[in-house]
């Protein structure tokens, strides 16, 4: 890793220069940085799924999950520091505990915003997505949590994810829909477990690794933690299984009045928060509790909430003749 060490040292100067900008830019860049987080997309997805377009929500969700998972595994595979970890001159405007390369914000932002631009299919959407990604990358370097090389690699990997999604989305969806429900559920568990296994394999060559003394500016960190991967694996299980079950039950129409849509979002969010707090009291701490908790929470979003909304009269079932198409504003698919 001598090359990366030398590259990082060369990149410290530009970061110090960026951090010398007027303080007024800091809140702006902190806000922009949010648009590259997987958390931002995952929080927005229930609104999109329940109230706007379930098919787009699922496609966006799988794209973000693919980007976030490969990013988390990539970080473990290369074990690279963040700028403020190795140089006290870099001020950490944001504190991060995971490894730095590749940038998760850059990768997830590129894939997620690119998928939205792909759905819009308009030149302005691609220009807007590109502009936001550039600002997200700038914000991560300015905040002292990424080297320029981190965000460049993140963008490139995000584009790879986006290209793979574009090529594989249709055939993978067709294959999945053609399998029996029990096969879909078994495959959901296998893919979810494979994500955790991939992360464990990526980390295996570093057995016995300890935080280098030269990273003293990082403070107390545990960058080899598997928490993020376990969380994403639970979300993947819930999303795949939930979409498969909902497809068998018959999809729903996400249209309706503004009041009905608002009611769905409020009720769905309140119940999700209650589930979240109940899980913290009931489920064991650690990887098993985290995995199960996020899987259950995602199942609520995918299946539990729509079924409840239909029973409450806040949502209509989708018309039978359109169930296979997944087209239109209220269409769905997986």
RARAWO-V51191 format. One record per backbone hydrogen bond with DSSP energy under -0.5 kcal/mol. CO is the residue of the C=O (numbers start at 0). NH is the residue of the N-H. Records with the same first field share a line. If there is no record, write none. Layout:
CO = NH  NH
This chain:
0 = 4
1 = 5
2 = 6
3 = 7
4 = 8
5 = 9
6 = 10
7 = 11
8 = 11
10 = 14
11 = 15
12 = 16
13 = 17
14 = 18
16 = 19
17 = 20
21 = 24
22 = 25  26
23 = 27
24 = 28
25 = 29
26 = 30
27 = 31
28 = 32
29 = 33
30 = 33
31 = 34
32 = 35
33 = 36
36 = 40
37 = 41
38 = 42
39 = 43
40 = 44
41 = 45
43 = 47
44 = 48
45 = 49
46 = 50
47 = 51  52
52 = 56
53 = 57
54 = 58
55 = 59
56 = 60
57 = 61
58 = 62
59 = 63
60 = 64
61 = 65
62 = 66
63 = 67
64 = 68
65 = 69
66 = 70
67 = 71
68 = 72
69 = 73
70 = 74
71 = 75
72 = 76
73 = 77
74 = 78
79 = 99
81 = 84  85
82 = 85  86
84 = 216  217
86 = 89
88 = 90
89 = 91
90 = 92
93 = 95
99 = 101
102 = 106
103 = 107
104 = 108
105 = 109
106 = 110
107 = 111
108 = 112
109 = 113
110 = 114
111 = 115
112 = 116
113 = 117
114 = 118
115 = 119
116 = 120  121
121 = 124  125
122 = 126
123 = 127
124 = 128
125 = 129
126 = 130
127 = 131
128 = 132
129 = 133
130 = 134
131 = 135
132 = 136
133 = 137
134 = 138
135 = 139
136 = 140
137 = 141
138 = 142
139 = 144  145
140 = 143
142 = 92  93
143 = 83
146 = 150
147 = 151
148 = 152
149 = 102  153
150 = 154
151 = 155
152 = 156
153 = 157
154 = 158
155 = 159
156 = 160
157 = 161
158 = 162
159 = 163
160 = 164
161 = 165
162 = 166
163 = 167
164 = 168
167 = 171
168 = 172
169 = 173
170 = 174
171 = 175
172 = 176
173 = 177
175 = 178
179 = 183
180 = 184
181 = 185
182 = 186
183 = 187
184 = 188
185 = 189
186 = 190
187 = 191
188 = 192
189 = 193
190 = 194
191 = 195
192 = 196
193 = 197
194 = 198
195 = 199
196 = 200
197 = 201
198 = 202
199 = 203
200 = 204
202 = 205
203 = 206
205 = 208
211 = 214
212 = 215
214 = 217
215 = 218
218 = 220
221 = 224
222 = 98
225 = 229
226 = 230
227 = 231
228 = 232
229 = 233
230 = 234
231 = 235
232 = 236
233 = 237
234 = 238
235 = 239
236 = 240
237 = 241
238 = 242
239 = 243
240 = 244
241 = 245
242 = 246
243 = 247
244 = 248
245 = 249
250 = 317
251 = 253
252 = 315
256 = 260
257 = 261
258 = 262
259 = 263
260 = 264
261 = 265
262 = 266
263 = 267
264 = 268
265 = 269
266 = 270
267 = 271
268 = 272
269 = 273
270 = 274
271 = 275
272 = 276
273 = 277
274 = 278
275 = 279
276 = 280
277 = 280  281
278 = 282
285 = 289
286 = 290
287 = 291
288 = 292
289 = 293
290 = 294
291 = 295
292 = 296
293 = 297
294 = 298
295 = 299
296 = 300
297 = 301
298 = 302  303
299 = 304
302 = 306
303 = 307
304 = 308
305 = 309
306 = 310
307 = 311
308 = 313  314
309 = 312
315 = 252
318 = 321
319 = 322
321 = 324  325
327 = 330
329 = 253
330 = 54
